[in-house]
């Protein structure tokens, strides 16, 4: 593990502690998720080559956290969503550490504020196969409605491959509407089509799409607690089912060539990077790859 990657992990751990503090103060449920949960189970901390932290919240807790975090977070942290940052288009929120920068290669010339962060995913009800497909599509449509022009142009080819020319045409048509209306339309799609409450046997976590169908009983209270780096954190009671669904034989290590961060990342631990305000040759990046 590189020193830079470990420094990034420890910075993200600080953010996780702050999320835990706010949630415990206000009785908000959250659990470790995805690779972070796998790290807790298999490594009692970070997967050595992992570069991020993910948590999940039941949707009602997610809404409550989104509300209280705006005034409860300590001074060095901030909440990022499409309301606090109009250029942010993901359908979940992030808690960021101020005065830092973290950016992927393809994001360098795109608008937005990129800091070291922890992703917070909402858990939503998931109906039958048609509902699953609809929600997966609607998340993409809502995201592309809220993208800046440069971001949409960079991703249009990928979007077309996933959704077809007809849906691309609909998004392009909608993007002729005023930006404020497009943002409102994207929010309406998420609130009324993706996050609607169905009380079905299955749930999913909302990432850039919906990719996994998980039995609701995985998340039955009370949560279990597992050691992660320096403290115990809540995890789903059914974490074995969760990890098996996502990673199959999750205790098996990947081959050595795959034990590396997922994306080329550039990080600065002391200064923020805002495209258009910071010149490339004036900004000191450390690379993680």
PEVEN-V549795 format. One record per residue. N is the residue number from 1. SS is DSSP state (H for helix, E for strand, - for the rest). PSI is psi in radians with two decimals (* if undefined). BURIAL is + if it has 24 or more other ideal C-beta (glycine too) atoms within 12 Angstrom, else -. Layout:
BEGIN
n:N ss:SS psi:PSI burial:BURIAL
n:N ss:SS psi:PSI burial:BURIAL
END
This chain:
BEGIN
n:1 ss:- psi:2.35 burial:-
n:2 ss:- psi:2.72 burial:-
n:3 ss:H psi:-0.63 burial:-
n:4 ss:H psi:-0.75 burial:+
n:5 ss:H psi:-0.75 burial:+
n:6 ss:H psi:-0.67 burial:+
n:7 ss:H psi:-0.68 burial:-
n:8 ss:H psi:-0.80 burial:+
n:9 ss:H psi:-0.77 burial:+
n:10 ss:H psi:-0.58 burial:-
n:11 ss:H psi:-0.74 burial:+
n:12 ss:H psi:-0.60 burial:+
n:13 ss:H psi:-0.65 burial:+
n:14 ss:H psi:-0.76 burial:+
n:15 ss:H psi:-0.73 burial:+
n:16 ss:H psi:-0.71 burial:+
n:17 ss:H psi:-0.68 burial:+
n:18 ss:H psi:-0.69 burial:+
n:19 ss:H psi:-0.79 burial:+
n:20 ss:H psi:-0.75 burial:+
n:21 ss:H psi:-0.84 burial:+
n:22 ss:H psi:-0.76 burial:+
n:23 ss:H psi:-0.74 burial:+
n:24 ss:H psi:-0.64 burial:-
n:25 ss:H psi:-0.63 burial:-
n:26 ss:H psi:0.17 burial:-
n:27 ss:- psi:0.67 burial:-
n:28 ss:- psi:2.27 burial:+
n:29 ss:- psi:2.40 burial:+
n:30 ss:- psi:2.73 burial:+
n:31 ss:E psi:2.65 burial:+
n:32 ss:E psi:2.59 burial:+
n:33 ss:- psi:2.84 burial:+
n:34 ss:H psi:-2.31 burial:+
n:35 ss:H psi:-0.45 burial:+
n:36 ss:H psi:-0.75 burial:+
n:37 ss:H psi:-0.76 burial:+
n:38 ss:H psi:-0.71 burial:+
n:39 ss:H psi:-0.72 burial:+
n:40 ss:H psi:-0.72 burial:+
n:41 ss:H psi:-0.80 burial:+
n:42 ss:H psi:-0.48 burial:+
n:43 ss:H psi:-0.10 burial:+
n:44 ss:- psi:0.52 burial:-
n:45 ss:- psi:-2.74 burial:+
n:46 ss:- psi:2.49 burial:+
n:47 ss:- psi:2.24 burial:+
n:48 ss:- psi:-0.53 burial:+
n:49 ss:- psi:0.16 burial:+
n:50 ss:- psi:2.60 burial:+
n:51 ss:- psi:0.15 burial:+
n:52 ss:- psi:2.99 burial:+
n:53 ss:- psi:2.36 burial:+
n:54 ss:E psi:2.42 burial:+
n:55 ss:E psi:2.78 burial:+
n:56 ss:E psi:2.68 burial:+
n:57 ss:E psi:2.42 burial:+
n:58 ss:E psi:2.59 burial:+
n:59 ss:H psi:-0.72 burial:+
n:60 ss:H psi:-0.68 burial:-
n:61 ss:H psi:-0.65 burial:+
n:62 ss:H psi:-0.79 burial:+
n:63 ss:H psi:-0.71 burial:-
n:64 ss:H psi:-0.76 burial:+
n:65 ss:H psi:-0.75 burial:+
n:66 ss:H psi:-0.61 burial:+
n:67 ss:H psi:-0.89 burial:-
n:68 ss:H psi:-0.48 burial:-
n:69 ss:H psi:-0.49 burial:+
n:70 ss:H psi:-0.44 burial:-
n:71 ss:H psi:-0.18 burial:-
n:72 ss:H psi:-0.43 burial:+
n:73 ss:- psi:2.52 burial:+
n:74 ss:- psi:2.86 burial:-
n:75 ss:- psi:-0.50 burial:-
n:76 ss:- psi:0.11 burial:-
n:77 ss:E psi:2.75 burial:+
n:78 ss:E psi:2.69 burial:+
n:79 ss:E psi:2.35 burial:+
n:80 ss:E psi:2.13 burial:+
n:81 ss:- psi:-3.03 burial:+
n:82 ss:- psi:-0.24 burial:+
n:83 ss:- psi:-0.67 burial:-
n:84 ss:- psi:-0.38 burial:-
n:85 ss:- psi:1.72 burial:+
n:86 ss:- psi:-0.39 burial:-
n:87 ss:- psi:-0.14 burial:+
n:88 ss:- psi:2.25 burial:+
n:89 ss:- psi:-0.10 burial:+
n:90 ss:- psi:2.63 burial:+
n:91 ss:- psi:0.47 burial:+
n:92 ss:- psi:2.96 burial:+
n:93 ss:E psi:2.88 burial:+
n:94 ss:E psi:2.57 burial:+
n:95 ss:E psi:2.14 burial:+
n:96 ss:E psi:2.71 burial:+
n:97 ss:E psi:2.18 burial:+
n:98 ss:- psi:2.78 burial:+
n:99 ss:- psi:0.60 burial:-
n:100 ss:- psi:2.95 burial:+
n:101 ss:E psi:2.43 burial:+
n:102 ss:E psi:2.14 burial:+
n:103 ss:E psi:2.55 burial:+
n:104 ss:E psi:2.78 burial:+
n:105 ss:H psi:-0.82 burial:-
n:106 ss:H psi:-0.13 burial:-
n:107 ss:H psi:-0.08 burial:+
n:108 ss:- psi:-0.66 burial:+
n:109 ss:- psi:0.34 burial:-
n:110 ss:- psi:2.68 burial:+
n:111 ss:- psi:2.79 burial:+
n:112 ss:- psi:2.93 burial:+
n:113 ss:E psi:2.02 burial:+
n:114 ss:E psi:1.98 burial:+
n:115 ss:- psi:2.91 burial:+
n:116 ss:- psi:2.35 burial:+
n:117 ss:E psi:2.99 burial:+
n:118 ss:E psi:2.28 burial:+
n:119 ss:E psi:2.39 burial:+
n:120 ss:E psi:1.94 burial:+
n:121 ss:E psi:2.34 burial:+
n:122 ss:E psi:2.52 burial:+
n:123 ss:E psi:2.28 burial:+
n:124 ss:E psi:2.76 burial:+
n:125 ss:E psi:2.57 burial:+
n:126 ss:E psi:2.08 burial:+
n:127 ss:- psi:-2.47 burial:+
n:128 ss:- psi:-2.96 burial:-
n:129 ss:H psi:-0.66 burial:-
n:130 ss:H psi:-0.70 burial:-
n:131 ss:H psi:-0.70 burial:+
n:132 ss:H psi:-0.84 burial:+
n:133 ss:H psi:-0.70 burial:-
n:134 ss:H psi:-0.80 burial:+
n:135 ss:H psi:-0.68 burial:+
n:136 ss:H psi:-0.72 burial:+
n:137 ss:H psi:-0.75 burial:+
n:138 ss:H psi:-0.57 burial:+
n:139 ss:H psi:-0.74 burial:+
n:140 ss:H psi:-0.76 burial:+
n:141 ss:H psi:-0.81 burial:+
n:142 ss:H psi:-0.71 burial:+
n:143 ss:H psi:-0.77 burial:+
n:144 ss:H psi:-0.47 burial:+
n:145 ss:H psi:-0.58 burial:+
n:146 ss:H psi:-0.05 burial:+
n:147 ss:- psi:2.61 burial:+
n:148 ss:- psi:2.80 burial:+
n:149 ss:H psi:-0.76 burial:-
n:150 ss:H psi:-0.73 burial:-
n:151 ss:H psi:-0.74 burial:+
n:152 ss:H psi:-0.77 burial:+
n:153 ss:H psi:-0.66 burial:-
n:154 ss:H psi:-0.53 burial:-
n:155 ss:H psi:0.01 burial:+
n:156 ss:H psi:-0.72 burial:+
n:157 ss:H psi:-0.77 burial:-
n:158 ss:H psi:-0.72 burial:-
n:159 ss:H psi:-0.70 burial:+
n:160 ss:H psi:-0.73 burial:-
n:161 ss:H psi:-0.64 burial:-
n:162 ss:H psi:-0.52 burial:-
n:163 ss:H psi:-0.28 burial:+
n:164 ss:- psi:2.84 burial:-
n:165 ss:H psi:-0.57 burial:-
n:166 ss:H psi:-0.82 burial:-
n:167 ss:H psi:-0.67 burial:+
n:168 ss:H psi:-0.73 burial:+
n:169 ss:H psi:-0.73 burial:-
n:170 ss:H psi:-0.77 burial:+
n:171 ss:H psi:-0.74 burial:+
n:172 ss:H psi:-0.68 burial:+
n:173 ss:H psi:-0.80 burial:-
n:174 ss:H psi:-0.54 burial:+
n:175 ss:- psi:-0.12 burial:+
n:176 ss:- psi:-0.24 burial:-
n:177 ss:- psi:2.80 burial:-
n:178 ss:- psi:2.54 burial:-
n:179 ss:H psi:-0.72 burial:-
n:180 ss:H psi:-0.71 burial:-
n:181 ss:H psi:-0.67 burial:-
n:182 ss:H psi:-0.72 burial:+
n:183 ss:H psi:-0.74 burial:+
n:184 ss:H psi:-0.69 burial:-
n:185 ss:H psi:-0.74 burial:+
n:186 ss:H psi:-0.72 burial:+
n:187 ss:H psi:-0.70 burial:+
n:188 ss:H psi:-0.73 burial:-
n:189 ss:H psi:-0.80 burial:+
n:190 ss:H psi:-0.82 burial:+
n:191 ss:H psi:-0.68 burial:-
n:192 ss:H psi:-0.37 burial:-
n:193 ss:H psi:-0.65 burial:+
n:194 ss:H psi:-0.84 burial:+
n:195 ss:- psi:0.12 burial:+
n:196 ss:- psi:2.59 burial:-
n:197 ss:- psi:2.16 burial:-
n:198 ss:- psi:-0.34 burial:-
n:199 ss:- psi:0.96 burial:-
n:200 ss:- psi:2.93 burial:-
n:201 ss:- psi:-0.34 burial:-
n:202 ss:E psi:2.70 burial:+
n:203 ss:E psi:2.99 burial:+
n:204 ss:E psi:2.79 burial:+
n:205 ss:E psi:2.42 burial:+
n:206 ss:- psi:1.97 burial:+
n:207 ss:- psi:-2.45 burial:+
n:208 ss:- psi:-0.19 burial:-
n:209 ss:- psi:-2.98 burial:+
n:210 ss:- psi:2.15 burial:+
n:211 ss:- psi:-0.27 burial:-
n:212 ss:- psi:2.42 burial:+
n:213 ss:- psi:2.08 burial:+
n:214 ss:E psi:2.34 burial:+
n:215 ss:E psi:2.39 burial:-
n:216 ss:H psi:-0.55 burial:+
n:217 ss:H psi:-0.28 burial:-
n:218 ss:H psi:-0.59 burial:+
n:219 ss:H psi:0.26 burial:+
n:220 ss:- psi:2.46 burial:-
n:221 ss:- psi:2.73 burial:-
n:222 ss:- psi:2.70 burial:-
n:223 ss:- psi:2.70 burial:+
n:224 ss:E psi:2.97 burial:+
n:225 ss:E psi:2.37 burial:-
n:226 ss:E psi:2.67 burial:+
n:227 ss:E psi:2.30 burial:-
n:228 ss:E psi:1.81 burial:+
n:229 ss:- psi:-1.16 burial:+
n:230 ss:- psi:0.15 burial:-
n:231 ss:E psi:2.94 burial:-
n:232 ss:E psi:2.39 burial:-
n:233 ss:E psi:2.62 burial:+
n:234 ss:E psi:2.48 burial:+
n:235 ss:E psi:2.77 burial:+
n:236 ss:- psi:2.50 burial:+
n:237 ss:- psi:-0.65 burial:-
n:238 ss:- psi:0.78 burial:-
n:239 ss:H psi:-0.47 burial:+
n:240 ss:H psi:-0.80 burial:-
n:241 ss:H psi:-0.74 burial:+
n:242 ss:H psi:-0.93 burial:+
n:243 ss:H psi:-0.63 burial:+
n:244 ss:H psi:-0.69 burial:-
n:245 ss:H psi:-0.70 burial:+
n:246 ss:H psi:-0.74 burial:+
n:247 ss:H psi:0.00 burial:+
n:248 ss:- psi:-2.06 burial:-
n:249 ss:- psi:1.41 burial:-
n:250 ss:- psi:-0.31 burial:+
n:251 ss:- psi:-0.15 burial:-
n:252 ss:- psi:2.22 burial:-
n:253 ss:- psi:2.54 burial:-
n:254 ss:- psi:2.87 burial:-
n:255 ss:- psi:2.70 burial:-
n:256 ss:H psi:-0.63 burial:-
n:257 ss:H psi:-0.27 burial:-
n:258 ss:H psi:0.05 burial:-
n:259 ss:- psi:1.29 burial:-
n:260 ss:- psi:2.78 burial:-
n:261 ss:- psi:2.63 burial:+
n:262 ss:- psi:-0.51 burial:-
n:263 ss:- psi:2.60 burial:-
n:264 ss:- psi:2.06 burial:-
n:265 ss:E psi:2.52 burial:+
n:266 ss:E psi:2.30 burial:+
n:267 ss:E psi:2.58 burial:+
n:268 ss:E psi:2.23 burial:+
n:269 ss:- psi:0.01 burial:+
n:270 ss:- psi:-0.10 burial:-
n:271 ss:- psi:2.50 burial:-
n:272 ss:- psi:2.65 burial:+
n:273 ss:E psi:2.07 burial:+
n:274 ss:E psi:1.96 burial:-
n:275 ss:- psi:2.39 burial:-
n:276 ss:- psi:-0.37 burial:-
n:277 ss:- psi:-0.46 burial:-
n:278 ss:- psi:2.15 burial:-
n:279 ss:- psi:2.47 burial:-
n:280 ss:H psi:-0.77 burial:-
n:281 ss:H psi:-0.10 burial:-
n:282 ss:H psi:-0.07 burial:-
n:283 ss:- psi:2.29 burial:-
n:284 ss:- psi:1.78 burial:-
n:285 ss:- psi:2.50 burial:+
n:286 ss:E psi:2.36 burial:+
n:287 ss:E psi:2.41 burial:-
n:288 ss:E psi:2.16 burial:+
n:289 ss:- psi:* burial:-
END
